[in-house]
Amino acid sequence: MSIDMEQFHGVFFDESQEHLDSMEQQLMALDLISPDAEQLNSIFRAAHSIKGGSGIFGFDALTGLTHIMENLLDKARQGTTELNEAIVNVLLETVDLLKTTLETYRNKKEVDQQSIDKGIECLESVLNDENTSRSDTQDMDDEGFGFFESETTTKLSTDDSVDIEGFGFFDELQPASQKPDESFGFFDELKPISQESNDSFGFFETPTIKTNENDNRTDLKPNVQASSLEKKQITNTSEQTKKTVESTSIRVDIGKIDSLVNLVGELVITQSMLTMIGSEVTGEVEDKLHTALAELQRNTREIQESVMSMRMLPMSVTFNRFPRVVRDLSSKLGKKVDLVMEGGTTEIDKGMIEKLVDPLTHLVRNSIDHGIETIDERLALGKSERGTVILRAEQRGGSIEISITDDGAGLNRERILAKATENGIEHDPDMPDNQVWALIFEAGFSTAAEVTDVSGRGVGMDVVRRNIETIGGRIEIESTLGKGSSFHIHLPLTLAIVDGMCVSVGDQIFVVPLMSIIESIQPSKEQIKDISNDNLLWIREQYWPLIHLHKTMQIDNAILEPDKAIVVLIESSKKRFALLVDSLVGQQQVVIKSLEKHYKRVPGVAGATIMGDGGVAMILDVESLASLVKPASKESIQHD
């Protein structure tokens, strides 16, 4: 009976990507003075697993490259080859080539054999030089270890050929070759039996290995035999582990989860329709119907939360690639940069994570290239020679905030305004800093003195903003000259369903995200103050800026007198304000539909939803509305 091996390709690609990601992280974490034996064993096993799977599927380029890489790693494990930074660089570049080759096989394209041959040649040059010193290896690195930089095949986001811009000065975003996936250990059970086991790999079984307790290393030499009892015990343990993994996890195509999310969204709309119909029922069945509808609402919510949790991934899936980005670029630029990552456990929708990879990569590279000063410049300014870039993710109410902060030079207001004038961009010279910083998002805006291989081409930040806006987010900048800059990306927690309060303005219904609401009141005339043609609400012993929703959304037949309307107190990530509406309609779950996809982007609106009566309601973007708030001067505010 013949077996169609192509049915296993997807699993192999996903598992190999995980192995490569793990190899990259562990190679960067190696202590070159005293390498950890278990780390080296883990890197070796990852390479061996890829070699085994690729050999079975006939992916010869992967097999040949990982075979030589495996031999070099085995010498490092045995201590016959001394690791240094240059050799680690070669191994990292090999990982890059393996990732590119893996994507080539995944997309069923022709492999660049010349790149594979160069990769094997570089590995063999290290492997065959038993007496290589650190200085010799460094010379070799200068002469040819950077061979991957010349390849035309698309690399990961760390590819130096990807142009970036200093605060808006880099080239078009390149598609990331890494795609985070909720993979489970299909190939993790592949364990090497011997160093020379190139022809038979336990692909569909769980082969056993023997651990040498004396030197704490996994011995893979063919002449080492385990006793029959030891073999039985190890095999039983492996089988038990395998059964446990199989019983607690399952690999599901993301398309099936997306379909399930859409079906749950339709279920929420149907439940809303039934609730509306149920409100009109009277008589004996009224109580029974309301009880059943309440139970349906509870079950629908639980299903929705369970389904949405399947799409949520920790930000560490994206963050873990940036140590390599910082390491490579800072080394290339001759700078010393520390990367601090915070909030990696913060969960976000998988669809948004994939779309965040390129914008975050450009912003991080931008901070290193144009934010962090050179070592001499930092020392002259009294700063530490090591710059710091902080990558942080945190949940704030119903949204996620991702920030990239550096302690570098900061934005230069005068230079930006001068460039805006040169480019013919309309602006007010006296406008506040946050509006000046926003100018760098204009297409082609660049203040770079010269074009290099990493900056100065005048495109990029506009693409960053556009990509973020396509997933319902927005980006803000804070900067202080000489102290550094922060880029803040605000994103909705999920792209599917939110709890909201429905409010009416004229004959229109709007939805306010429930997590942004503090309370709602009907104000008295004494609580409303008119200052500089703006309304303020006095409550909680302070003034709140008052936004008239009918003015913002250009609705005519709304209640104009604030004391006859309802005020909803809103808290965004940075501001508090009051929102004036006609009345409260009720609380319910709503399914977010993209407005840009079907119409166009509307300021102050995050999306649309279908109500129980079939009508369409706008979902408000409180962060965008908060940007409309004008701070009142302290001198003009005096409470009677």
SEMI-315092 format. One record per residue (C-alpha): residue number from 1; x, y, z. Coordinates in Angstrom, 2 decimals. Each point is the difference from the previous one (the first is absolute). Example, Ala and Ser with C-alpha at 12.3 -4.5 7.8 and 13.67 -1.06 7.14 Angstrom:
# SEMI-315092
<1,<12.30,-4.50,7.80>>
<2,<1.37,3.44,-0.66>>
# end
This chain:
# SEMI-315092
<1,<0.00,0.00,0.00>>
<2,<1.46,3.34,-1.06>>
<3,<-0.07,2.99,2.33>>
<4,<-0.59,3.53,-1.26>>
<5,<2.79,1.84,1.83>>
<6,<-1.25,3.44,-1.08>>
<7,<-2.75,-0.22,2.59>>
<8,<2.72,0.35,2.67>>
<9,<1.78,2.95,-1.61>>
<10,<-1.94,2.69,1.88>>
<11,<0.81,-1.56,3.35>>
<12,<3.68,-0.34,-0.93>>
<13,<0.23,3.65,-1.08>>
<14,<-1.64,1.25,3.20>>
<15,<2.12,-2.16,2.28>>
<16,<3.20,0.85,-1.86>>
<17,<-0.78,3.70,0.35>>
<18,<-0.36,-0.50,3.75>>
<19,<3.31,-1.87,0.15>>
<20,<1.74,2.80,-1.92>>
<21,<-1.48,2.67,2.26>>
<22,<1.17,-1.96,3.03>>
<23,<3.50,-0.45,-1.47>>
<24,<0.29,3.73,-0.67>>
<25,<-1.03,0.96,3.53>>
<26,<2.29,-2.52,1.67>>
<27,<2.98,0.88,-2.19>>
<28,<-0.36,3.63,1.05>>
<29,<-0.30,-0.99,3.65>>
<30,<3.16,-2.14,0.02>>
<31,<2.74,0.91,2.45>>
<32,<3.07,-0.20,-2.24>>
<33,<2.39,-0.21,2.95>>
<34,<-1.80,-2.95,1.57>>
<35,<-2.71,-1.38,-2.34>>
<36,<-2.82,-1.86,1.68>>
<37,<0.03,-3.68,-1.01>>
<38,<-3.77,-0.30,-0.03>>
<39,<-0.34,3.05,-2.25>>
<40,<2.43,-1.52,-2.48>>
<41,<-1.85,-3.32,0.18>>
<42,<-3.29,1.77,-0.68>>
<43,<1.40,1.87,-3.01>>
<44,<1.47,-3.25,-1.32>>
<45,<-3.30,-1.87,0.40>>
<46,<-1.88,2.75,-1.86>>
<47,<2.40,-0.23,-2.95>>
<48,<-0.20,-3.79,0.07>>
<49,<-3.81,0.02,-0.03>>
<50,<-0.06,2.29,-3.04>>
<51,<2.54,-2.23,-1.76>>
<52,<-2.04,-3.09,0.72>>
<53,<-3.29,1.41,-1.26>>
<54,<1.53,1.63,-3.06>>
<55,<1.73,-3.25,-0.91>>
<56,<-3.29,-1.89,0.06>>
<57,<-1.75,2.58,-2.18>>
<58,<2.89,0.35,-2.43>>
<59,<0.79,3.62,0.86>>
<60,<3.68,-0.52,-0.83>>
<61,<1.11,3.63,0.46>>
<62,<-1.17,-0.03,3.61>>
<63,<1.48,-3.44,0.61>>
<64,<3.44,0.89,-1.34>>
<65,<0.25,3.29,1.88>>
<66,<-1.24,-1.35,3.35>>
<67,<2.33,-3.04,-0.31>>
<68,<3.12,2.21,-0.06>>
<69,<-1.48,2.31,2.63>>
<70,<-0.71,-3.03,2.21>>
<71,<3.62,-1.17,-0.27>>
<72,<1.28,3.43,1.06>>
<73,<-2.42,0.11,2.93>>
<74,<1.06,-3.50,1.06>>
<75,<3.65,1.10,0.13>>
<76,<-1.05,2.96,2.13>>
<77,<-1.87,-2.36,2.34>>
<78,<3.04,-2.23,0.30>>
<79,<2.27,2.97,0.62>>
<80,<2.25,-0.63,-3.03>>
<81,<-1.09,3.29,-1.60>>
<82,<0.12,3.16,2.07>>
<83,<-2.99,2.23,-0.62>>
<84,<0.51,3.72,-0.49>>
<85,<-2.06,2.89,-1.29>>
<86,<1.03,-0.51,-3.63>>
<87,<-1.02,-3.68,0.03>>
<88,<-3.33,0.89,1.64>>
<89,<-0.51,2.58,-2.75>>
<90,<0.56,-2.73,-2.60>>
<91,<-2.53,-2.24,1.74>>
<92,<-2.53,2.84,0.18>>
<93,<0.48,0.74,-3.69>>
<94,<-0.50,-3.70,-0.68>>
<95,<-3.27,0.18,1.92>>
<96,<-1.02,2.93,-2.20>>
<97,<0.77,-2.01,-3.13>>
<98,<-1.90,-2.98,1.36>>
<99,<-3.04,2.20,0.62>>
<100,<0.17,1.40,-3.52>>
<101,<0.41,-3.49,-1.47>>
<102,<-2.88,-1.31,2.12>>
<103,<-2.26,2.74,-1.37>>
<104,<1.17,-0.86,-3.52>>
<105,<-1.09,-3.61,0.45>>
<106,<-3.24,1.10,1.67>>
<107,<-0.84,2.18,-3.01>>
<108,<1.13,-2.74,-2.44>>
<109,<2.61,2.22,-1.62>>
<110,<3.46,-0.81,-1.30>>
<111,<2.75,-0.11,2.61>>
<112,<2.97,2.34,-0.42>>
<113,<2.64,-2.71,-0.09>>
<114,<2.81,2.55,-0.24>>
<115,<-0.97,1.37,3.42>>
<116,<-0.12,-3.52,1.42>>
<117,<3.46,-0.77,-1.37>>
<118,<1.40,3.21,1.51>>
<119,<-1.58,-0.84,3.33>>
<120,<1.47,-3.50,0.01>>
<121,<3.39,1.37,-1.04>>
<122,<0.07,2.49,2.90>>
<123,<-1.04,-2.66,2.52>>
<124,<2.64,-2.41,-1.28>>
<125,<2.69,2.69,0.18>>
<126,<-0.65,0.22,3.74>>
<127,<-0.59,-3.73,0.43>>
<128,<3.27,-1.06,-1.64>>
<129,<2.19,2.50,1.84>>
<130,<0.58,-1.82,3.29>>
<131,<2.51,2.58,1.27>>
<132,<-1.93,3.13,-0.88>>
<133,<0.70,2.80,2.46>>
<134,<-2.34,2.82,0.85>>
<135,<2.02,2.47,-2.06>>
<136,<0.27,-2.40,-2.96>>
<137,<-3.71,-0.59,0.05>>
<138,<-0.66,3.71,0.14>>
<139,<2.17,0.45,-3.12>>
<140,<-1.99,-2.70,-1.72>>
<141,<-3.18,1.77,0.95>>
<142,<1.23,3.25,-1.51>>
<143,<0.87,-1.78,-3.23>>
<144,<-3.12,-2.00,-0.63>>
<145,<-2.29,-0.94,2.84>>
<146,<-2.49,2.75,-0.88>>
<147,<-0.89,-1.77,-3.21>>
<148,<-3.73,0.11,0.65>>
<149,<-0.13,3.78,-0.28>>
<150,<0.51,-0.19,-3.74>>
<151,<-2.81,-2.44,-0.65>>
<152,<-3.01,1.24,-1.95>>
<153,<-2.32,-2.49,1.67>>
<154,<-2.28,1.73,2.52>>
<155,<1.35,-0.37,3.52>>
<156,<-1.49,0.63,3.39>>
<157,<-0.57,3.46,1.37>>
<158,<3.64,0.14,1.08>>
<159,<1.15,0.16,-3.63>>
<160,<2.24,3.02,-0.33>>
<161,<-1.28,0.54,-3.53>>
<162,<-3.37,1.02,1.42>>
<163,<0.14,3.79,-0.01>>
<164,<-1.33,1.89,2.98>>
<165,<-0.37,3.64,0.80>>
<166,<0.90,2.16,2.94>>
<167,<-3.38,1.02,1.40>>
<168,<-1.77,-0.51,-3.28>>
<169,<2.89,-0.56,-2.28>>
<170,<0.09,-3.60,-1.10>>
<171,<-1.16,-2.04,-2.96>>
<172,<-3.18,-1.96,-0.64>>
<173,<-0.80,-2.68,2.53>>
<174,<1.17,-3.44,-1.06>>
<175,<-2.14,-3.06,0.71>>
<176,<1.25,-1.90,3.00>>
<177,<1.05,-3.54,-0.73>>
<178,<-0.78,-1.11,3.50>>
<179,<-3.60,-0.80,0.74>>
<180,<-0.79,-0.77,3.62>>
<181,<-2.08,-3.11,0.30>>
<182,<-1.69,-1.84,2.80>>
<183,<1.97,-3.14,-0.86>>
<184,<0.32,-2.96,2.26>>
<185,<2.89,-2.45,0.22>>
<186,<-0.58,-2.21,-3.03>>
<187,<3.70,-0.30,-0.69>>
<188,<1.10,0.62,3.58>>
<189,<-0.02,-3.76,0.52>>
<190,<2.88,-0.35,-2.47>>
<191,<3.02,-0.86,2.11>>
<192,<3.38,-0.96,-1.52>>
<193,<1.13,-3.59,0.51>>
<194,<3.54,0.54,-1.15>>
<195,<2.14,2.66,-1.57>>
<196,<0.24,-2.00,-3.22>>
<197,<-3.71,-0.86,-0.29>>
<198,<-0.47,1.87,-3.25>>
<199,<-2.03,-2.60,-1.88>>
<200,<-2.57,-1.16,2.53>>
<201,<-1.87,2.46,2.22>>
<202,<-2.80,-0.91,2.38>>
<203,<-2.41,2.30,-1.80>>
<204,<-3.17,-1.83,0.87>>
<205,<1.24,-1.63,3.19>>
<206,<1.76,1.17,3.15>>
<207,<3.59,-1.30,-0.10>>
<208,<1.92,-0.16,3.25>>
<209,<3.17,1.77,1.11>>
<210,<2.40,-0.58,2.87>>
<211,<1.10,2.73,2.35>>
<212,<3.50,-0.11,1.48>>
<213,<-0.48,1.10,3.59>>
<214,<3.72,0.51,0.57>>
<215,<0.45,2.92,-2.38>>
<216,<-3.65,1.08,-0.22>>
<217,<0.00,-0.31,-3.80>>
<218,<-2.09,-2.07,-2.34>>
<219,<2.34,-2.60,-1.50>>
<220,<-0.91,-0.65,-3.63>>
<221,<2.92,-2.25,-1.00>>
<222,<-1.02,-3.32,-1.59>>
<223,<2.22,-2.12,2.25>>
<224,<-1.85,1.07,3.14>>
<225,<-2.73,-2.55,0.79>>
<226,<-2.68,0.19,2.64>>
<227,<-1.00,-3.12,1.90>>
<228,<-3.29,-1.62,-0.96>>
<229,<-1.54,1.17,3.27>>
<230,<1.20,3.56,-0.52>>
<231,<-1.33,-0.04,-3.58>>
<232,<-3.38,-1.24,1.18>>
<233,<-0.24,2.63,2.73>>
<234,<1.03,2.85,-2.31>>
<235,<-2.35,-1.18,-2.76>>
<236,<-2.91,-0.29,2.43>>
<237,<0.67,3.52,1.30>>
<238,<0.14,1.39,-3.52>>
<239,<-3.23,-1.76,-0.96>>
<240,<-1.74,1.31,3.11>>
<241,<1.17,3.53,-0.79>>
<242,<-1.17,-0.37,-3.58>>
<243,<-3.42,-1.24,1.08>>
<244,<-0.31,2.89,2.44>>
<245,<0.82,2.54,-2.74>>
<246,<-2.43,-1.62,-2.42>>
<247,<-2.78,-0.05,2.57>>
<248,<0.34,3.66,1.02>>
<249,<0.67,1.76,-3.28>>
<250,<-1.07,-0.04,-3.62>>
<251,<1.19,1.91,-3.06>>
<252,<-2.81,1.94,-1.67>>
<253,<0.25,2.02,-3.19>>
<254,<-0.44,3.71,0.72>>
<255,<-2.61,0.20,-2.78>>
<256,<-2.28,-2.31,1.96>>
<257,<0.31,2.19,3.09>>
<258,<-0.75,3.11,-2.07>>
<259,<-3.11,-1.71,-1.36>>
<260,<-1.05,-0.90,3.53>>
<261,<0.53,3.61,1.14>>
<262,<-2.23,1.23,-2.83>>
<263,<-2.71,-2.53,0.90>>
<264,<0.11,1.10,3.64>>
<265,<-0.36,3.58,-1.21>>
<266,<-3.13,-0.96,-1.92>>
<267,<-1.27,-1.83,3.09>>
<268,<0.44,3.17,2.07>>
<269,<-2.02,1.99,-2.57>>
<270,<-2.75,-2.66,-0.02>>
<271,<-0.12,-0.01,3.80>>
<272,<-0.37,3.79,-0.08>>
<273,<-2.90,-0.33,-2.45>>
<274,<-1.75,-2.55,2.22>>
<275,<0.45,2.25,3.02>>
<276,<-1.62,2.87,-1.87>>
<277,<-2.92,-2.19,-1.08>>
<278,<-0.34,-1.37,3.53>>
<279,<-0.45,3.50,1.40>>
<280,<-3.28,0.22,-1.92>>
<281,<-1.42,-3.27,1.33>>
<282,<-2.60,0.17,2.78>>
<283,<-2.20,-2.48,1.76>>
<284,<0.73,-3.39,1.51>>
<285,<3.12,-0.77,-2.04>>
<286,<1.70,3.33,0.76>>
<287,<1.88,-1.18,3.10>>
<288,<0.95,-3.34,-1.55>>
<289,<1.25,1.69,-3.17>>
<290,<2.06,2.55,1.93>>
<291,<1.56,-2.80,2.09>>
<292,<0.91,-1.95,-3.15>>
<293,<1.41,3.12,-1.67>>
<294,<2.13,0.78,3.06>>
<295,<1.37,-3.56,-0.11>>
<296,<0.67,0.35,-3.74>>
<297,<1.85,3.27,0.63>>
<298,<2.16,-1.61,2.68>>
<299,<0.83,-2.99,-2.20>>
<300,<0.74,2.24,-2.98>>
<301,<2.40,2.08,2.06>>
<302,<1.84,-3.08,1.27>>
<303,<0.31,-1.39,-3.53>>
<304,<1.25,3.37,-1.26>>
<305,<2.62,0.29,2.75>>
<306,<1.18,-3.56,-0.59>>
<307,<0.28,0.43,-3.75>>
<308,<1.77,3.35,0.27>>
<309,<2.54,-1.47,2.43>>
<310,<1.06,-2.38,-2.79>>
<311,<1.13,2.96,-2.09>>
<312,<1.86,1.74,2.81>>
<313,<3.80,-0.30,0.08>>
<314,<2.53,1.58,2.39>>
<315,<1.99,2.95,-1.34>>
<316,<3.16,-1.99,0.73>>
<317,<-0.68,-1.80,-3.31>>
<318,<0.93,3.27,-1.71>>
<319,<2.38,1.44,2.61>>
<320,<2.35,-3.00,-0.07>>
<321,<1.31,0.89,-3.44>>
<322,<1.26,3.44,1.03>>
<323,<3.11,-0.94,1.99>>
<324,<1.44,-1.16,-3.33>>
<325,<-1.08,3.21,-1.74>>
<326,<1.67,2.13,2.67>>
<327,<3.14,-2.15,0.11>>
<328,<0.59,0.08,-3.75>>
<329,<-0.80,3.65,-0.64>>
<330,<1.86,1.41,3.01>>
<331,<3.06,-2.04,-0.97>>
<332,<-0.22,1.27,-3.58>>
<333,<-0.28,3.62,1.16>>
<334,<2.72,-0.31,2.63>>
<335,<-2.39,0.82,2.85>>
<336,<-0.64,-1.68,3.32>>
<337,<-3.71,-0.52,0.60>>
<338,<-1.88,-1.88,2.71>>
<339,<-3.50,-1.27,-0.81>>
<340,<-2.51,-0.19,2.84>>
<341,<-3.22,-1.90,-0.68>>
<342,<-2.98,0.35,2.33>>
<343,<-3.52,-1.40,-0.10>>
<344,<0.77,-2.98,-2.21>>
<345,<-2.86,-1.94,1.60>>
<346,<-2.56,2.59,-1.14>>
<347,<-2.33,-1.79,-2.40>>
<348,<-1.21,1.40,-3.29>>
<349,<-1.93,-1.29,-2.99>>
<350,<2.16,-2.14,-2.32>>
<351,<-1.13,1.96,-3.05>>
<352,<1.32,3.21,1.52>>
<353,<3.29,-1.59,1.08>>
<354,<0.77,-0.96,-3.60>>
<355,<-0.73,3.52,-1.24>>
<356,<2.12,1.54,2.77>>
<357,<3.24,-1.76,-0.91>>
<358,<1.14,2.40,-2.71>>
<359,<-1.01,3.30,1.67>>
<360,<1.67,-1.02,3.27>>
<361,<3.13,-1.14,-1.83>>
<362,<0.29,3.33,-1.78>>
<363,<-0.58,2.00,3.16>>
<364,<2.57,-1.97,2.01>>
<365,<2.60,0.28,-2.76>>
<366,<-0.88,3.69,-0.31>>
<367,<0.67,0.57,3.70>>
<368,<3.41,-1.66,-0.25>>
<369,<1.04,1.67,-3.24>>
<370,<-1.18,3.56,0.63>>
<371,<-1.07,0.12,3.64>>
<372,<3.00,-1.46,1.83>>
<373,<3.15,2.10,-0.38>>
<374,<3.46,-1.38,-0.69>>
<375,<2.16,-0.98,2.95>>
<376,<2.14,3.16,-0.26>>
<377,<-3.07,2.24,-0.25>>
<378,<-1.62,-1.60,3.04>>
<379,<3.15,0.31,2.09>>
<380,<0.36,3.66,-1.03>>
<381,<-3.56,0.62,1.17>>
<382,<0.65,-1.64,3.34>>
<383,<-2.08,-3.06,-0.84>>
<384,<0.91,-3.65,0.41>>
<385,<1.77,-1.42,-3.05>>
<386,<-2.75,-2.62,-0.21>>
<387,<-3.32,1.18,-1.36>>
<388,<-3.28,-1.58,1.03>>
<389,<-3.03,-0.94,-2.05>>
<390,<-3.09,-1.08,1.93>>
<391,<-2.65,-2.10,-1.71>>
<392,<-3.12,-0.13,2.16>>
<393,<-3.53,-1.40,-0.33>>
<394,<-2.82,0.54,2.47>>
<395,<-3.77,-0.20,0.12>>
<396,<-1.82,3.22,0.81>>
<397,<-3.73,-0.44,0.33>>
<398,<-1.37,-1.31,-3.27>>
<399,<3.17,0.65,-1.98>>
<400,<3.63,-1.08,-0.29>>
<401,<2.85,2.50,0.05>>
<402,<3.35,-0.94,-1.50>>
<403,<2.81,2.50,0.45>>
<404,<3.54,0.30,-1.35>>
<405,<2.08,2.34,2.17>>
<406,<3.64,1.01,-0.35>>
<407,<2.31,2.26,2.04>>
<408,<1.57,1.52,-3.09>>
<409,<0.09,3.43,-1.62>>
<410,<-3.73,0.58,-0.35>>
<411,<-1.80,1.81,-2.81>>
<412,<1.17,3.40,-1.19>>
<413,<-3.01,2.33,-0.30>>
<414,<1.74,2.65,-2.07>>
<415,<1.43,-2.48,-2.47>>
<416,<-3.41,-1.63,-0.51>>
<417,<-1.71,3.36,-0.57>>
<418,<2.73,1.03,-2.43>>
<419,<-0.43,-3.23,-1.94>>
<420,<-3.78,0.45,-0.04>>
<421,<0.46,3.44,-1.53>>
<422,<2.44,-1.39,-2.55>>
<423,<-2.47,-2.75,-0.98>>
<424,<-2.89,2.44,-0.30>>
<425,<-1.97,-1.52,2.89>>
<426,<-2.49,2.43,1.51>>
<427,<0.60,0.55,3.69>>
<428,<-0.20,2.56,2.78>>
<429,<3.47,0.87,1.35>>
<430,<-1.50,0.49,3.47>>
<431,<-1.91,-3.28,0.14>>
<432,<0.62,-2.27,3.03>>
<433,<2.74,-2.62,-0.02>>
<434,<-2.30,-2.98,-0.48>>
<435,<-1.23,1.49,-3.28>>
<436,<3.56,0.71,-1.10>>
<437,<1.01,-3.61,0.67>>
<438,<-2.99,-1.15,-2.09>>
<439,<1.58,1.68,-3.04>>
<440,<2.54,-2.82,-0.29>>
<441,<-2.83,-2.30,-1.07>>
<442,<-0.38,1.93,-3.24>>
<443,<1.07,-1.99,-3.07>>
<444,<3.58,0.70,-1.06>>
<445,<0.82,1.99,3.14>>
<446,<3.68,-0.35,0.92>>
<447,<2.65,2.09,1.74>>
<448,<2.82,-2.50,-0.47>>
<449,<3.16,1.73,-1.16>>
<450,<0.93,-2.82,-2.35>>
<451,<-1.40,-3.21,-1.43>>
<452,<1.57,-3.12,1.48>>
<453,<-0.85,-3.68,-0.21>>
<454,<-2.21,0.38,3.07>>
<455,<-1.53,3.47,-0.29>>
<456,<-0.64,3.17,-1.90>>
<457,<-2.28,-0.99,-2.88>>
<458,<-2.98,1.98,1.20>>
<459,<-2.68,-2.67,0.22>>
<460,<-1.06,-2.24,2.82>>
<461,<-1.69,1.70,2.94>>
<462,<-3.12,0.70,-2.07>>
<463,<-0.14,-3.74,-0.72>>
<464,<0.45,-0.76,3.71>>
<465,<-2.95,2.21,0.87>>
<466,<-2.13,-1.40,-2.81>>
<467,<0.68,-3.61,1.05>>
<468,<-0.90,0.78,3.59>>
<469,<-3.20,1.77,-1.01>>
<470,<-1.11,-2.97,-2.09>>
<471,<-0.39,-2.03,3.20>>
<472,<-1.91,2.75,1.76>>
<473,<2.98,1.49,1.80>>
<474,<1.75,3.34,0.17>>
<475,<3.50,1.21,0.83>>
<476,<1.15,2.92,2.16>>
<477,<3.43,1.47,0.66>>
<478,<1.54,1.56,3.09>>
<479,<3.47,1.47,-0.21>>
<480,<2.39,2.22,1.93>>
<481,<3.06,1.36,-1.76>>
<482,<3.12,-1.59,1.41>>
<483,<-1.88,-2.48,2.19>>
<484,<-1.74,-2.37,-2.37>>
<485,<-3.24,-0.90,-1.72>>
<486,<-2.96,-2.31,0.50>>
<487,<-2.29,-1.41,-2.67>>
<488,<-3.33,-1.18,1.41>>
<489,<-2.20,-2.36,-2.02>>
<490,<-3.59,-0.32,1.22>>
<491,<-1.93,-3.06,-1.18>>
<492,<-3.41,-1.50,0.74>>
<493,<0.22,-3.03,2.27>>
<494,<-1.74,-2.16,-2.58>>
<495,<-1.27,0.35,-3.53>>
<496,<-3.27,-1.84,0.52>>
<497,<-2.42,0.66,2.88>>
<498,<-0.20,2.63,2.76>>
<499,<-2.35,0.89,2.82>>
<500,<-1.53,3.37,-0.61>>
<501,<-2.54,2.55,1.18>>
<502,<-2.39,1.05,-2.77>>
<503,<-0.82,3.72,0.02>>
<504,<-2.24,2.03,-2.25>>
<505,<0.71,3.34,-1.65>>
<506,<-2.87,1.26,-2.15>>
<507,<-1.17,-3.01,-2.00>>
<508,<3.44,-1.68,0.11>>
<509,<1.29,-2.70,2.34>>
<510,<3.62,-0.07,1.13>>
<511,<1.86,-2.57,2.11>>
<512,<2.43,1.08,2.72>>
<513,<2.43,-2.75,1.16>>
<514,<-1.09,-0.90,3.50>>
<515,<3.52,-0.19,1.42>>
<516,<0.51,3.71,-0.76>>
<517,<-3.10,1.17,1.89>>
<518,<0.27,1.28,3.57>>
<519,<-3.65,0.98,0.54>>
<520,<-2.86,1.88,-1.60>>
<521,<-2.02,2.91,1.45>>
<522,<-2.57,2.63,-0.94>>
<523,<1.74,3.30,0.83>>
<524,<-1.61,3.11,1.41>>
<525,<0.38,3.44,-1.57>>
<526,<2.35,1.03,2.82>>
<527,<2.45,-2.78,-0.91>>
<528,<0.51,1.27,-3.55>>
<529,<2.51,2.82,-0.48>>
<530,<0.70,1.86,-3.22>>
<531,<3.66,1.02,-0.29>>
<532,<1.62,1.27,-3.20>>
<533,<-2.89,-1.37,-2.09>>
<534,<0.52,-3.45,1.53>>
<535,<-2.27,-1.87,2.41>>
<536,<1.39,-1.43,3.21>>
<537,<-1.77,-2.28,2.48>>
<538,<0.62,0.50,3.72>>
<539,<-0.20,-3.36,1.77>>
<540,<2.08,-1.98,2.47>>
<541,<1.59,3.27,1.13>>
<542,<1.61,0.62,-3.38>>
<543,<-0.76,1.23,-3.50>>
<544,<-0.51,-2.48,-2.81>>
<545,<0.23,1.06,-3.67>>
<546,<-3.42,-0.54,-1.57>>
<547,<-0.23,-1.43,-3.53>>
<548,<-3.35,0.40,-1.77>>
<549,<-0.32,-3.21,-2.00>>
<550,<-2.58,1.53,-2.34>>
<551,<2.55,2.65,-1.04>>
<552,<2.80,-2.50,-0.47>>
<553,<-2.17,-2.33,-2.09>>
<554,<-1.91,2.84,-1.71>>
<555,<-3.50,-1.03,1.09>>
<556,<-2.69,2.70,-0.16>>
<557,<-3.06,-1.22,1.91>>
<558,<1.69,-0.50,3.38>>
<559,<-0.71,1.41,3.46>>
<560,<1.96,3.25,0.28>>
<561,<-0.50,0.87,3.69>>
<562,<2.50,-1.97,2.13>>
<563,<-2.29,-0.01,3.07>>
<564,<-2.64,-1.87,-2.02>>
<565,<2.44,-2.56,-1.40>>
<566,<2.27,-2.68,1.48>>
<567,<3.72,0.34,0.66>>
<568,<2.20,-3.10,-0.12>>
<569,<3.29,0.35,1.87>>
<570,<2.79,-1.59,-2.05>>
<571,<3.53,-1.01,0.95>>
<572,<2.49,-0.59,-2.81>>
<573,<3.63,-1.05,0.42>>
<574,<1.14,3.59,0.63>>
<575,<-3.03,2.27,0.40>>
<576,<-3.36,0.20,1.66>>
<577,<-2.91,1.76,-1.66>>
<578,<-3.80,0.16,-0.04>>
<579,<-2.05,-1.08,-3.01>>
<580,<-3.39,1.65,-0.55>>
<581,<-2.68,-2.31,-1.48>>
<582,<-3.81,0.07,-0.18>>
<583,<-0.71,-3.17,1.99>>
<584,<1.23,-3.43,1.04>>
<585,<-1.49,-2.90,-1.97>>
<586,<1.52,-2.97,1.82>>
<587,<3.01,-2.24,0.45>>
<588,<0.78,-2.86,-2.38>>
<589,<2.73,-1.90,-1.78>>
<590,<0.71,1.20,-3.51>>
<591,<1.91,-1.51,-2.90>>
<592,<2.62,2.35,-1.46>>
<593,<-0.09,0.34,-3.78>>
<594,<2.66,1.95,-1.89>>
<595,<-1.31,3.32,-1.26>>
<596,<3.02,0.68,-2.19>>
<597,<-0.45,-3.27,-1.87>>
<598,<-3.58,0.80,-0.99>>
<599,<-0.01,3.81,0.02>>
<600,<2.87,2.19,1.18>>
<601,<1.74,1.04,3.21>>
<602,<-2.08,2.36,2.15>>
<603,<1.72,2.07,2.73>>
<604,<-1.17,-1.02,3.46>>
<605,<-1.41,-3.34,-1.20>>
<606,<1.70,-3.36,0.61>>
<607,<-2.43,-2.07,-2.07>>
<608,<-3.65,-0.86,-0.50>>
<609,<-2.39,-2.68,1.23>>
<610,<-3.36,-1.48,-0.96>>
<611,<-2.72,0.52,2.62>>
<612,<-2.84,-2.35,0.87>>
<613,<-2.44,1.87,-2.24>>
<614,<2.36,-0.30,-2.96>>
<615,<1.16,3.61,0.22>>
<616,<3.65,1.10,-0.02>>
<617,<1.60,1.76,2.98>>
<618,<3.43,1.65,0.19>>
<619,<2.44,-1.17,2.69>>
<620,<1.80,3.01,1.46>>
<621,<3.78,0.21,0.28>>
<622,<0.46,1.70,3.37>>
<623,<3.75,0.45,-0.52>>
<624,<-0.65,1.91,-3.21>>
<625,<-2.72,2.09,1.67>>
<626,<2.42,0.80,2.83>>
<627,<2.33,1.62,-2.51>>
<628,<-2.73,2.59,-0.67>>
<629,<0.10,1.20,3.59>>
<630,<1.64,3.41,0.43>>
<631,<1.63,0.61,3.37>>
<632,<-1.45,3.08,1.68>>
<633,<2.35,2.55,1.56>>
<634,<0.11,0.01,3.78>>
<635,<-0.54,3.74,0.08>>
<636,<-3.34,-0.26,-1.80>>
<637,<-1.46,-2.71,2.24>>
<638,<-1.40,1.31,3.26>>
<639,<-2.79,-1.83,1.75>>
<640,<-2.63,2.22,1.51>>
# end
